[in-house]
Amino acid sequence: MKNLRNRIQRSDREVIENLVTAHYDDVLSYCRRHTRNLEDAQDATQETFLRFVRNFEKYSDRGKPLAYLLTIARNICIDRYRSNAARCEPLDIDVEDRSNAIDTIDLGLLIEQLSPELKEAIELRYDQGLKVNEVAAVLGVSRFSAMRMIARAIKTIKDSLQFDKGGERL
């Protein structure tokens, strides 16, 4: 670790420390949903930042650094999933329904019913706040494909929220 620190210039260390401080919780949150438990998520998060530091010279600031970090985290989680047959954790999200039909909707359950690809696209776009082109970069698909995935996920969720005229959920 000391050799690594010596290789990184003082200004680079400050940039890296700021990125870790700013994005650690987001990367940990992402890893938590894509690993078996908190310990695995913490390991994956640490590995994400280690890989980022090791390849810092190659990093060029194009867009949100979070998108780049989540790309690394995604690859690490995929590798861990393949080697450990890990399962994804459900999202813990509840939102209030604006209509008077029901008090709350468990959005996490609706998202959990999506395919893994759609679930991840929605998570990256709305939970992590990435732009569509950044979602595409993280997922390794075209911008058009990312837009279609997000639109399909939203439509699926909306279809799940259909109510009849009496306010009952269909």
CYANA upper distance limits for C-alpha pairs under 8 A (distance plus 0.5 A):
  1 MET  CA      5 ARG  CA      6.80
  2 LYS  CA      6 ASN  CA      6.73
  3 ASN  CA      7 ARG  CA      6.75
  4 LEU  CA      8 ILE  CA      6.95
  4 LEU  CA     54 ARG  CA      8.46
  5 ARG  CA      9 GLN  CA      8.27
  5 ARG  CA     13 ARG  CA      8.29
  8 ILE  CA     12 ASP  CA      6.49
  8 ILE  CA     13 ARG  CA      6.74
  9 GLN  CA     13 ARG  CA      6.72
 10 ARG  CA     14 GLU  CA      6.93
 11 SER  CA     15 VAL  CA      6.86
 12 ASP  CA     16 ILE  CA      6.64
 13 ARG  CA     17 GLU  CA      6.48
 14 GLU  CA     18 ASN  CA      6.57
 15 VAL  CA     19 LEU  CA      6.70
 16 ILE  CA     20 VAL  CA      6.62
 16 ILE  CA     53 VAL  CA      7.77
 17 GLU  CA     21 THR  CA      6.58
 18 ASN  CA     22 ALA  CA      6.47
 19 LEU  CA     23 HIS  CA      6.36
 19 LEU  CA     24 TYR  CA      8.30
 19 LEU  CA     65 PRO  CA      8.13
 20 VAL  CA     24 TYR  CA      5.70
 20 VAL  CA     49 PHE  CA      7.82
 23 HIS  CA     27 VAL  CA      6.69
 23 HIS  CA     66 LEU  CA      7.02
 24 TYR  CA     28 LEU  CA      6.53
 24 TYR  CA     45 THR  CA      8.02
 25 ASP  CA     29 SER  CA      6.46
 26 ASP  CA     30 TYR  CA      6.72
 26 ASP  CA    128 GLN  CA      7.53
 27 VAL  CA     31 CYS  CA      6.60
 27 VAL  CA     45 THR  CA      6.62
 27 VAL  CA     66 LEU  CA      8.41
 27 VAL  CA     69 LEU  CA      7.68
 27 VAL  CA     70 LEU  CA      6.89
 27 VAL  CA     73 ALA  CA      7.49
 28 LEU  CA     32 ARG  CA      6.41
 28 LEU  CA     41 ALA  CA      6.70
 28 LEU  CA     42 GLN  CA      6.89
 28 LEU  CA     44 ALA  CA      8.43
 28 LEU  CA     45 THR  CA      5.97
 29 SER  CA     33 ARG  CA      7.09
 30 TYR  CA     34 HIS  CA      7.12
 30 TYR  CA     70 LEU  CA      8.09
 30 TYR  CA     73 ALA  CA      8.27
 31 CYS  CA     35 THR  CA      6.52
 31 CYS  CA     41 ALA  CA      5.36
 31 CYS  CA     42 GLN  CA      8.09
 31 CYS  CA     44 ALA  CA      6.95
 31 CYS  CA     45 THR  CA      6.99
 31 CYS  CA     73 ALA  CA      7.21
 31 CYS  CA     74 ARG  CA      8.18
 31 CYS  CA     77 CYS  CA      7.24
 32 ARG  CA     36 ARG  CA      8.05
 32 ARG  CA     37 ASN  CA      7.18
 32 ARG  CA     38 LEU  CA      6.55
 32 ARG  CA     40 ASP  CA      8.23
 32 ARG  CA     41 ALA  CA      5.26
 32 ARG  CA     42 GLN  CA      8.28
 32 ARG  CA     89 GLU  CA      7.67
 33 ARG  CA     88 CYS  CA      5.91
 33 ARG  CA     89 GLU  CA      5.23
 33 ARG  CA     90 PRO  CA      7.21
 33 ARG  CA     91 LEU  CA      7.43
 34 HIS  CA     41 ALA  CA      8.16
 34 HIS  CA     77 CYS  CA      6.63
 34 HIS  CA     86 ALA  CA      8.33
 34 HIS  CA     87 ARG  CA      7.39
 34 HIS  CA     88 CYS  CA      5.13
 34 HIS  CA     89 GLU  CA      6.96
 35 THR  CA     40 ASP  CA      6.53
 35 THR  CA     41 ALA  CA      6.25
 35 THR  CA     77 CYS  CA      7.04
 35 THR  CA     80 ARG  CA      8.15
 35 THR  CA     81 TYR  CA      7.67
 35 THR  CA     86 ALA  CA      6.32
 35 THR  CA     87 ARG  CA      6.69
 35 THR  CA     88 CYS  CA      6.29
 35 THR  CA     89 GLU  CA      7.65
 36 ARG  CA     40 ASP  CA      6.95
 36 ARG  CA     41 ALA  CA      8.09
 36 ARG  CA     86 ALA  CA      5.76
 36 ARG  CA     87 ARG  CA      6.08
 36 ARG  CA     88 CYS  CA      7.08
 36 ARG  CA     89 GLU  CA      7.56
 37 ASN  CA     41 ALA  CA      6.77
 38 LEU  CA     42 GLN  CA      6.58
 39 GLU  CA     43 ASP  CA      6.74
 40 ASP  CA     44 ALA  CA      6.59
 41 ALA  CA     45 THR  CA      6.53
 42 GLN  CA     46 GLN  CA      6.61
 43 ASP  CA     47 GLU  CA      6.62
 44 ALA  CA     48 THR  CA      6.57
 44 ALA  CA     73 ALA  CA      7.30
 44 ALA  CA     76 ILE  CA      6.88
 44 ALA  CA     77 CYS  CA      7.24
 45 THR  CA     49 PHE  CA      7.00
 45 THR  CA     73 ALA  CA      7.27
 46 GLN  CA     50 LEU  CA      6.65
 47 GLU  CA     51 ARG  CA      6.56
 47 GLU  CA     76 ILE  CA      8.14
 48 THR  CA     52 PHE  CA      6.71
 48 THR  CA     69 LEU  CA      7.30
 48 THR  CA     72 ILE  CA      6.27
 48 THR  CA     73 ALA  CA      5.82
 48 THR  CA     76 ILE  CA      7.66
 49 PHE  CA     53 VAL  CA      6.61
 49 PHE  CA     69 LEU  CA      8.06
 50 LEU  CA     54 ARG  CA      6.61
 51 ARG  CA     55 ASN  CA      6.64
 51 ARG  CA     72 ILE  CA      8.12
 52 PHE  CA     56 PHE  CA      6.16
 52 PHE  CA     69 LEU  CA      7.76
 52 PHE  CA     72 ILE  CA      8.22
 55 ASN  CA     59 TYR  CA      7.18
 61 ASP  CA     65 PRO  CA      7.37
 63 GLY  CA     67 ALA  CA      8.15
 63 GLY  CA    134 GLU  CA      8.19
 64 LYS  CA     68 TYR  CA      7.71
 64 LYS  CA    130 LEU  CA      8.34
 64 LYS  CA    134 GLU  CA      8.36
 65 PRO  CA     69 LEU  CA      6.75
 66 LEU  CA     70 LEU  CA      6.45
 67 ALA  CA     71 THR  CA      6.67
 67 ALA  CA    130 LEU  CA      7.35
 67 ALA  CA    134 GLU  CA      6.35
 67 ALA  CA    135 VAL  CA      7.88
 67 ALA  CA    137 ALA  CA      8.14
 67 ALA  CA    138 VAL  CA      6.88
 68 TYR  CA     72 ILE  CA      7.01
 68 TYR  CA    138 VAL  CA      7.69
 69 LEU  CA     73 ALA  CA      6.64
 70 LEU  CA     74 ARG  CA      6.30
 70 LEU  CA    138 VAL  CA      7.08
 71 THR  CA     75 ASN  CA      6.85
 71 THR  CA    137 ALA  CA      7.99
 71 THR  CA    138 VAL  CA      5.07
 71 THR  CA    139 LEU  CA      7.91
 72 ILE  CA     76 ILE  CA      6.80
 73 ALA  CA     77 CYS  CA      6.57
 74 ARG  CA     78 ILE  CA      6.57
 74 ARG  CA    138 VAL  CA      8.01
 75 ASN  CA     79 ASP  CA      6.67
 76 ILE  CA     80 ARG  CA      6.67
 77 CYS  CA     81 TYR  CA      6.45
 78 ILE  CA     82 ARG  CA      6.68
 79 ASP  CA     83 SER  CA      6.75
 80 ARG  CA     84 ASN  CA      6.19
 80 ARG  CA     85 ALA  CA      7.99
 80 ARG  CA     86 ALA  CA      7.62
 81 TYR  CA     85 ALA  CA      5.30
 81 TYR  CA     86 ALA  CA      5.21
 81 TYR  CA     87 ARG  CA      7.76
 82 ARG  CA     86 ALA  CA      8.06
 90 PRO  CA    108 GLY  CA      7.25
 90 PRO  CA    109 LEU  CA      8.17
 90 PRO  CA    112 GLU  CA      6.58
 91 LEU  CA    108 GLY  CA      5.57
 91 LEU  CA    109 LEU  CA      8.31
 91 LEU  CA    111 ILE  CA      8.11
 91 LEU  CA    112 GLU  CA      7.66
 92 ASP  CA    108 GLY  CA      6.13
 93 ILE  CA    106 ASP  CA      7.24
 93 ILE  CA    107 LEU  CA      6.30
 93 ILE  CA    108 GLY  CA      5.39
 94 ASP  CA    104 THR  CA      7.61
 94 ASP  CA    105 ILE  CA      6.75
 94 ASP  CA    106 ASP  CA      5.36
 94 ASP  CA    107 LEU  CA      5.92
 94 ASP  CA    108 GLY  CA      7.00
 95 VAL  CA    104 THR  CA      6.65
 95 VAL  CA    105 ILE  CA      6.36
 95 VAL  CA    106 ASP  CA      7.18
 95 VAL  CA    107 LEU  CA      6.94
 96 GLU  CA    103 ASP  CA      7.02
 96 GLU  CA    104 THR  CA      5.11
 96 GLU  CA    105 ILE  CA      6.68
 97 ASP  CA    101 ALA  CA      8.40
 97 ASP  CA    102 ILE  CA      7.14
 97 ASP  CA    103 ASP  CA      6.69
 97 ASP  CA    104 THR  CA      5.82
 97 ASP  CA    105 ILE  CA      6.58
100 ASN  CA    167 GLY  CA      8.35
101 ALA  CA    167 GLY  CA      5.44
101 ALA  CA    168 GLU  CA      7.20
101 ALA  CA    169 ARG  CA      8.49
106 ASP  CA    110 LEU  CA      7.32
107 LEU  CA    111 ILE  CA      6.59
108 GLY  CA    112 GLU  CA      6.41
109 LEU  CA    113 GLN  CA      6.93
110 LEU  CA    114 LEU  CA      7.59
110 LEU  CA    157 ILE  CA      6.74
110 LEU  CA    160 SER  CA      7.87
111 ILE  CA    119 LYS  CA      6.56
111 ILE  CA    157 ILE  CA      7.71
112 GLU  CA    119 LYS  CA      7.50
114 LEU  CA    118 LEU  CA      6.45
114 LEU  CA    119 LYS  CA      6.03
114 LEU  CA    153 ALA  CA      7.47
114 LEU  CA    156 THR  CA      8.24
115 SER  CA    119 LYS  CA      6.51
116 PRO  CA    120 GLU  CA      6.61
117 GLU  CA    121 ALA  CA      6.77
117 GLU  CA    149 MET  CA      8.21
118 LEU  CA    122 ILE  CA      6.70
118 LEU  CA    149 MET  CA      6.22
118 LEU  CA    150 ILE  CA      7.14
118 LEU  CA    152 ARG  CA      8.04
118 LEU  CA    153 ALA  CA      6.06
119 LYS  CA    123 GLU  CA      6.62
119 LYS  CA    153 ALA  CA      7.80
120 GLU  CA    124 LEU  CA      6.56
121 ALA  CA    125 ARG  CA      6.62
121 ALA  CA    135 VAL  CA      7.16
121 ALA  CA    139 LEU  CA      8.26
121 ALA  CA    146 ALA  CA      7.57
121 ALA  CA    149 MET  CA      7.10
121 ALA  CA    150 ILE  CA      6.42
122 ILE  CA    126 TYR  CA      6.34
122 ILE  CA    127 ASP  CA      7.83
122 ILE  CA    150 ILE  CA      6.39
122 ILE  CA    153 ALA  CA      7.42
123 GLU  CA    127 ASP  CA      5.34
123 GLU  CA    128 GLN  CA      6.89
124 LEU  CA    128 GLN  CA      5.39
124 LEU  CA    129 GLY  CA      6.93
124 LEU  CA    130 LEU  CA      6.42
124 LEU  CA    135 VAL  CA      6.57
125 ARG  CA    129 GLY  CA      5.58
125 ARG  CA    130 LEU  CA      5.37
125 ARG  CA    131 LYS  CA      6.83
125 ARG  CA    132 VAL  CA      7.27
125 ARG  CA    135 VAL  CA      6.90
125 ARG  CA    150 ILE  CA      8.34
126 TYR  CA    130 LEU  CA      7.62
130 LEU  CA    134 GLU  CA      6.24
130 LEU  CA    135 VAL  CA      6.55
131 LYS  CA    135 VAL  CA      6.71
132 VAL  CA    136 ALA  CA      6.66
132 VAL  CA    143 ARG  CA      6.97
132 VAL  CA    146 ALA  CA      6.96
132 VAL  CA    147 MET  CA      6.94
133 ASN  CA    137 ALA  CA      6.75
133 ASN  CA    142 SER  CA      8.43
133 ASN  CA    143 ARG  CA      5.76
133 ASN  CA    146 ALA  CA      8.11
134 GLU  CA    138 VAL  CA      6.73
135 VAL  CA    139 LEU  CA      6.62
135 VAL  CA    143 ARG  CA      8.40
135 VAL  CA    146 ALA  CA      7.06
136 ALA  CA    140 GLY  CA      6.24
136 ALA  CA    141 VAL  CA      5.51
136 ALA  CA    142 SER  CA      6.12
136 ALA  CA    143 ARG  CA      5.68
136 ALA  CA    145 SER  CA      7.92
136 ALA  CA    146 ALA  CA      5.68
137 ALA  CA    141 VAL  CA      6.99
137 ALA  CA    142 SER  CA      8.10
137 ALA  CA    143 ARG  CA      8.45
139 LEU  CA    146 ALA  CA      8.45
141 VAL  CA    145 SER  CA      6.61
141 VAL  CA    146 ALA  CA      7.02
142 SER  CA    146 ALA  CA      6.80
143 ARG  CA    147 MET  CA      6.69
144 PHE  CA    148 ARG  CA      6.74
145 SER  CA    149 MET  CA      6.62
146 ALA  CA    150 ILE  CA      6.71
147 MET  CA    151 ALA  CA      6.57
148 ARG  CA    152 ARG  CA      6.44
149 MET  CA    153 ALA  CA      6.63
150 ILE  CA    154 ILE  CA      6.69
151 ALA  CA    155 LYS  CA      6.61
152 ARG  CA    156 THR  CA      6.62
153 ALA  CA    157 ILE  CA      6.73
154 ILE  CA    158 LYS  CA      6.54
155 LYS  CA    159 ASP  CA      6.48
156 THR  CA    160 SER  CA      6.81
157 ILE  CA    161 LEU  CA      7.01
158 LYS  CA    162 GLN  CA      7.23
160 SER  CA    170 LEU  CA      8.39
161 LEU  CA    169 ARG  CA      7.31
161 LEU  CA    170 LEU  CA      8.12
162 GLN  CA    169 ARG  CA      6.52
162 GLN  CA    170 LEU  CA      6.24
163 PHE  CA    167 GLY  CA      6.12
163 PHE  CA    168 GLU  CA      5.84
163 PHE  CA    169 ARG  CA      4.78
163 PHE  CA    170 LEU  CA      5.76
164 ASP  CA    168 GLU  CA      5.99
164 ASP  CA    169 ARG  CA      6.84
164 ASP  CA    170 LEU  CA      6.75
